[in-house]
Amino acid sequence: MSRNLRIGTAFLAAIAVLGIASVILDHRATVNAAGVMAPRFEVDPMWPKPLPNHWVLGQTIGVTADAKDNIWIIHRGGSLEPKESYALTNPPGAICCLPAPPVLEFDQEGNLIGHWGGPGKGYDWPSSNHGITVDYKGNVWIGGNGRGTQPAGAAPAAAISGASKAPEASEQTARFMDNEILKFTQDGKFLMQIGHPDKSKGSNDIENLKGPAKLFVDPKTNELYVADGYGNHRVIVFDADTGKYKRHWGAYGHKPDDKNLGNYNPDAPVAQQFRNPVHCAELSNDGLLYVCDRVNDRIQVFKPDGTFVKEIFVAKRTLGDGSVWDIAFSKDPQQKFIYLSDGANEKVYVILRETMEILTSFGDGGRQPGQFYAVHSIATDSKGNVYTTETYRGQRVQKFVYKGLAPVTKVDQGVVWPKKGS
């Protein structure tokens, strides 16, 4: 009887295993049968080509594509460690290395074809660059989120920036000095400045910014949308030619305020204001503005006049830096897909724009091609290729080659390394 019991138990176990396998296979078959398709990418490990002149990238915190599919990035040379810039010692202690100029332009093959940037006559270069956009006219826009110091006894940094912990009262505290955005030609000629360093009066100041993160110019109206940003809690709109103020709003279309919301808590009622930073503001072809509320782990969608439409949460339990860093649209006329960079979970999500459903993701933490260390900004070119930059110690730009639509078989693809013969 004991032998029969063992045989019966083994038989039932085998059935259970076959059942589980059947469920897995059925699930895979369902995914494929349902025809769920999403863009597929492979990293190009040879892009871009090495920089000349012993130049090195610092925190790389902006990327954009122009009308010729040239790729522009902006980085912070001042973020380099001493061993990454030995040639700056006086007298020079080594041949290598030097910070590259802040603004770099690459062609499709990864060749460096332009470079400029830094302080100059007539404008206030940001103390900490942040974000770069080439608009439909070919103008180059730059933001910044640099901080300075203020005397002890002034309003603490937590009250200014929404930081979770204020310094001791006896310390000098940080405040956002970069209260301006800049406009240049593609060869670096200065055109216009909106705002002035250290002049912000908060989220309802219509003359100054406060840590502006990213910019977008609407080709239909020539309006400049600014994700503003690291110190303020709003989207603000200007005329892109004159710099004249148009309108601004906060989360859900509310009038923004600068009350300290404290730390993000995924189990608390949803915040009625943006937390810092408001990290992107991208307008779709059909006239919807998608705003990255980074630390609140959400995208909020608006009409161009600030009317709230909807929101979605992404990796809602992500704390710290948050999950919603930057977005780019696919290059089909309908912009069917959104690509979302998540520098905390180190991946790029592929989202169906109509339903805001996450279809799949690619990437993983690490330093090899196709991996990420704080993937910060994202852009697409006309061919559908995706470009990402990495901040903190990531310090690079990567290219992910568009390989067409493919069935979704994995929620998380991991590293999308090139296949043989691809």
C-alpha positions in Angstrom: 0.0 0.0 0.0 2.9 2.3 0.8 4.3 1.6 -2.7 1.0 2.4 -4.3 0.8 5.6 -2.2 4.2 6.7 -3.5 3.2 6.0 -7.1 0.0 7.9 -6.7 1.7 10.9 -5.1 4.3 10.9 -7.9 1.6 10.7 -10.5 -0.3 13.6 -9.0 2.9 15.6 -8.8 3.6 15.0 -12.4 0.1 16.1 -13.3 0.7 19.3 -11.3 4.0 20.0 -13.1 2.3 19.4 -16.4 -0.5 21.7 -15.4 1.8 24.5 -14.4 3.7 24.1 -17.6 0.5 24.2 -19.5 -0.5 27.4 -17.8 2.8 29.0 -18.6 2.6 27.8 -22.2 -1.0 29.0 -22.4 0.0 32.4 -21.1 2.7 32.7 -23.7 0.4 31.5 -26.4 -2.2 34.0 -25.2 0.3 36.8 -25.4 1.3 35.9 -28.9 -2.2 35.1 -30.0 -3.4 38.4 -28.7 -1.1 40.1 -31.2 0.5 42.5 -28.6 3.2 44.2 -30.5 5.8 46.7 -29.4 8.9 48.4 -30.8 12.0 46.3 -30.4 15.5 47.8 -29.9 19.1 46.7 -29.8 21.9 48.7 -28.2 24.7 49.9 -30.6 27.8 49.3 -28.4 30.0 51.3 -30.9 28.0 54.6 -30.7 29.2 57.3 -30.3 32.8 57.2 -31.4 35.5 58.2 -28.9 35.8 61.9 -28.2 38.9 63.8 -29.4 41.3 65.9 -27.3 41.2 63.6 -24.3 37.7 64.9 -23.6 35.6 63.2 -21.0 31.8 63.5 -20.3 30.5 64.4 -16.9 26.9 63.9 -15.7 25.1 63.8 -19.0 21.7 65.3 -18.3 20.1 66.2 -21.7 19.6 64.7 -25.2 17.6 65.9 -28.2 17.5 65.2 -32.0 17.3 67.9 -34.6 15.6 68.0 -38.0 18.7 66.4 -39.6 18.8 63.6 -37.1 21.9 64.9 -35.5 22.0 64.1 -31.8 22.7 66.8 -29.2 23.7 66.3 -25.6 24.6 68.5 -22.7 26.7 67.5 -19.7 28.4 68.9 -16.6 32.1 69.0 -16.9 32.4 70.3 -13.4 31.0 66.9 -12.1 34.2 65.1 -13.1 36.3 63.5 -10.4 39.9 64.8 -10.0 41.3 61.6 -11.7 39.1 62.2 -14.7 40.6 65.7 -15.3 44.3 65.4 -14.4 45.2 67.7 -17.3 43.5 70.6 -15.5 46.2 70.7 -12.8 48.5 73.6 -12.9 51.1 72.8 -14.0 49.5 69.8 -15.8 50.3 66.6 -14.1 49.1 64.3 -16.9 48.2 64.4 -20.6 44.7 63.0 -19.9 42.0 64.1 -19.3 39.8 67.3 -19.8 36.1 68.0 -19.5 34.5 68.1 -22.9 32.6 71.4 -23.8 29.1 71.4 -22.3 27.1 71.1 -25.6 28.1 68.3 -28.1 26.6 67.4 -31.4 26.9 64.0 -33.1 25.9 62.7 -36.5 24.1 59.4 -37.1 27.4 57.5 -37.2 28.5 58.8 -33.9 31.0 61.3 -35.1 31.4 64.5 -33.1 30.5 67.3 -35.5 29.9 70.3 -33.2 30.7 71.6 -29.7 30.4 74.8 -27.7 28.9 76.2 -24.5 29.8 77.8 -21.2 29.8 81.3 -19.8 29.8 84.2 -22.3 28.9 87.9 -22.8 25.3 88.9 -22.4 23.9 85.8 -20.7 24.0 83.8 -17.5 25.2 80.3 -18.2 23.7 77.9 -15.7 25.8 76.9 -12.8 24.5 73.3 -13.3 23.3 72.5 -16.8 20.0 70.6 -17.1 18.2 69.6 -20.3 18.6 70.5 -23.9 16.1 70.9 -26.7 16.5 71.8 -30.4 13.2 73.3 -31.5 11.5 73.1 -34.9 13.3 76.2 -36.1 16.7 74.8 -35.1 17.2 76.9 -32.0 18.9 75.3 -29.0 17.3 75.7 -25.6 19.1 75.0 -22.2 17.9 74.9 -18.6 19.7 74.5 -15.3 19.2 73.4 -11.7 22.3 74.8 -9.9 22.1 75.7 -6.3 23.9 78.4 -4.4 24.0 79.2 -0.7 22.0 81.6 1.5 22.8 83.0 4.9 21.8 81.1 8.1 18.4 82.2 9.3 16.9 82.5 5.8 14.1 80.1 4.6 15.5 76.5 4.8 16.1 74.5 1.7 13.2 72.2 2.6 10.8 75.0 2.3 12.2 76.1 -1.0 12.7 72.8 -2.8 10.5 70.3 -1.1 13.5 68.5 0.3 12.6 65.9 2.9 15.1 67.1 5.5 16.2 70.7 6.3 19.7 71.5 7.4 20.6 72.7 10.8 19.7 76.4 11.3 23.3 77.3 11.9 24.4 76.0 8.5 24.3 77.9 5.2 21.5 76.3 3.2 21.2 75.6 -0.5 18.8 77.6 -2.8 18.3 77.4 -6.5 20.5 80.0 -8.3 19.6 78.8 -11.8 16.4 80.8 -12.4 16.8 81.2 -16.1 16.6 79.5 -19.5 18.8 80.2 -22.5 18.2 80.2 -26.3 21.1 79.8 -28.8 21.7 79.2 -32.5 23.1 75.8 -33.4 26.6 77.3 -33.6 26.3 78.7 -30.1 25.3 82.3 -30.8 23.3 83.7 -27.9 19.7 84.7 -28.8 17.6 85.2 -25.6 17.4 84.7 -21.9 14.2 84.3 -19.8 14.7 84.8 -16.1 17.7 85.8 -13.9 19.9 83.9 -11.5 18.8 84.0 -7.9 15.7 86.1 -8.6 12.9 83.6 -8.3 9.9 84.5 -6.0 8.4 81.0 -6.2 6.0 79.0 -8.3 3.8 82.0 -9.2 6.6 84.3 -10.4 6.0 84.9 -14.1 9.4 86.5 -14.8 11.8 83.9 -13.4 12.2 80.2 -13.3 13.6 78.1 -10.5 15.6 75.1 -11.5 14.0 74.6 -15.0 14.5 70.9 -16.0 13.4 70.6 -19.6 11.8 72.5 -22.5 9.6 71.9 -25.5 8.5 74.3 -28.3 5.2 73.7 -30.0 5.6 74.1 -33.8 1.9 75.0 -34.2 1.8 77.9 -31.8 5.5 78.7 -31.2 4.9 78.4 -27.5 7.7 77.3 -25.1 6.6 74.8 -22.4 9.0 74.6 -19.4 9.0 71.9 -16.8 9.8 74.2 -13.9 11.1 72.1 -12.1 13.6 71.6 -9.3 12.7 74.5 -7.2 9.2 75.4 -8.5 6.2 73.1 -8.8 4.7 73.9 -12.2 4.6 74.0 -16.0 5.0 77.5 -17.4 4.5 78.7 -21.0 6.2 81.5 -22.9 6.2 82.9 -26.4 9.3 81.3 -27.9 10.3 84.4 -29.9 9.7 87.2 -27.4 9.9 85.4 -24.1 6.5 86.9 -23.1 4.7 85.0 -20.3 1.5 83.1 -21.4 0.3 80.9 -18.5 1.3 78.4 -15.8 -0.3 75.7 -13.7 0.5 73.0 -11.1 -0.7 69.4 -10.7 -4.3 68.7 -11.8 -4.3 72.2 -13.2 -4.3 73.8 -9.7 -2.6 77.0 -8.9 0.8 75.8 -7.8 2.1 76.5 -4.2 5.4 75.8 -2.6 4.3 74.1 0.6 6.6 71.3 1.6 4.8 68.0 1.0 7.3 65.9 2.8 8.5 62.5 1.6 6.5 60.7 -1.0 4.4 57.9 0.4 2.8 55.5 -2.1 0.1 54.6 0.4 -1.0 58.2 1.2 -3.7 60.1 -0.7 -2.3 61.3 -4.0 -0.5 64.6 -3.8 -2.5 67.6 -5.2 0.7 69.4 -6.1 3.8 68.4 -8.0 6.8 67.4 -6.0 10.3 68.4 -7.1 11.4 67.9 -9.7 8.8 68.5 -12.3 11.1 66.8 -14.8 9.6 67.0 -18.3 6.8 68.5 -20.3 6.3 67.0 -23.8 3.6 67.9 -26.2 2.2 65.2 -28.5 1.1 65.8 -32.1 -2.5 65.6 -31.1 -2.1 68.4 -28.6 -1.7 66.6 -25.2 1.0 67.7 -22.8 2.7 64.9 -20.8 4.3 66.0 -17.6 6.9 64.0 -15.6 6.1 64.3 -11.9 9.2 62.3 -11.1 9.2 61.7 -7.3 5.4 61.2 -7.3 6.0 58.3 -9.8 3.4 59.6 -12.2 2.7 61.1 -15.6 0.0 63.8 -15.7 -1.6 64.7 -19.0 -3.0 68.1 -19.8 -4.5 70.1 -22.6 -2.3 73.0 -23.7 -4.4 75.4 -21.6 -3.6 73.5 -18.4 -6.8 71.5 -18.3 -6.1 68.2 -16.5 -7.0 65.1 -18.6 -5.6 62.0 -16.8 -2.7 60.5 -14.9 -0.9 57.2 -14.6 1.5 55.8 -12.0 4.6 53.9 -12.9 6.4 51.6 -10.5 4.3 53.4 -7.8 6.3 52.1 -4.8 9.6 53.6 -6.0 11.0 56.0 -3.4 14.0 58.2 -3.5 14.6 59.6 -6.9 11.3 58.4 -8.3 10.5 56.5 -11.4 9.3 59.0 -14.0 12.4 60.8 -15.3 11.8 61.7 -18.9 9.7 60.6 -21.9 9.9 60.6 -25.7 7.3 59.6 -28.3 7.7 57.1 -31.1 8.1 58.6 -34.5 5.0 57.3 -36.3 2.5 60.1 -37.0 0.1 58.9 -34.3 3.0 58.6 -31.8 1.5 55.3 -30.7 4.2 54.6 -28.1 5.8 56.5 -25.2 9.3 55.7 -24.1 9.8 56.4 -20.4 13.2 56.5 -18.7 13.3 55.4 -15.1 16.7 56.2 -13.5 15.8 54.6 -10.2 14.8 51.1 -11.6 17.3 51.4 -14.5 15.1 50.7 -17.4 13.1 52.2 -20.3 9.4 51.4 -20.4 7.5 51.0 -23.7 4.0 52.4 -23.1 0.9 52.3 -25.4 0.0 55.9 -25.4 -3.7 55.5 -26.1 -4.3 53.4 -22.9 -1.1 54.2 -21.0 -0.5 50.5 -20.6 3.1 49.4 -20.0 3.8 46.8 -22.7 7.4 45.9 -22.0 10.7 47.4 -20.8 14.4 47.1 -21.6 17.6 47.8 -19.7 19.2 46.8 -16.4 21.6 48.3 -13.9 25.2 48.3 -14.8 27.9 49.9 -16.9 28.0 47.7 -20.0 26.3 48.8 -23.2 22.6 48.3 -22.9 22.7 48.7 -19.1 22.1 51.9 -17.2 23.4 53.9 -14.2 20.8 56.6 -13.6 19.2 56.8 -17.0 18.2 60.4 -17.1 17.0 61.8 -20.5 15.6 60.2 -23.6 15.0 61.2 -27.2 14.0 59.6 -30.6 15.2 60.4 -34.1 13.1 60.2 -37.3 14.1 56.6 -37.9 12.7 55.6 -34.5 16.0 55.0 -32.8 16.2 55.8 -29.1 19.0 57.8 -27.3 19.5 57.9 -23.6 21.8 59.8 -21.3 23.0 58.9 -17.8 23.7 61.2 -14.8 25.5 60.8 -11.5 28.4 58.4 -12.3 26.8 57.1 -15.5 28.2 59.9 -17.6 27.4 58.7 -21.1 25.0 58.7 -24.0 23.7 55.5 -25.7 22.0 54.6 -28.9 19.3 51.9 -29.2 18.6 50.9 -32.8 15.0 50.5 -33.8 14.4 47.0 -35.2 10.7 47.2 -36.0 7.7 45.9 -34.2 7.8 42.5 -32.5 5.5 40.3 -30.3 5.7 41.1 -26.6 7.0 37.9 -24.9 8.6 39.4 -21.8 7.5 42.2 -19.5 11.1 43.0 -18.7 13.5 42.3 -21.6 16.7 43.2 -19.7 19.7 44.1 -21.8 18.9 44.3 -25.5 22.2 43.2 -26.9 22.6 42.9 -30.7 21.7 39.5 -32.1 24.1 37.8 -34.6 23.3 38.9 -38.1 21.1 41.8 -37.0 
